[in-house]
């Protein structure tokens, strides 16, 4: 029994080879720890328009400070007194 078999019983590694058919490159990006995550960005105008038309997608509005000085994520209750 190999060392790998002892660590993960029932799992074997494949030695098959495959061709790379496509690659993608991007600009560098920042990775945050859970404690340092600054929050989600505001949704795009396209996303907001879809939501206005009834498409059920999560939409985030700008994160502005409210009167208490707390950060308003735009996700609070939208209680309209109609």
Secondary structure, 3 states (H helix, E strand, C coil): CCHHHHHCCCCCCCCCCCCCCCCCCCCCCCCCCCCCCCCCCCCCHHHHHHHHCCCCCCCCCCCEECCCCCEECCCCCCCCCC
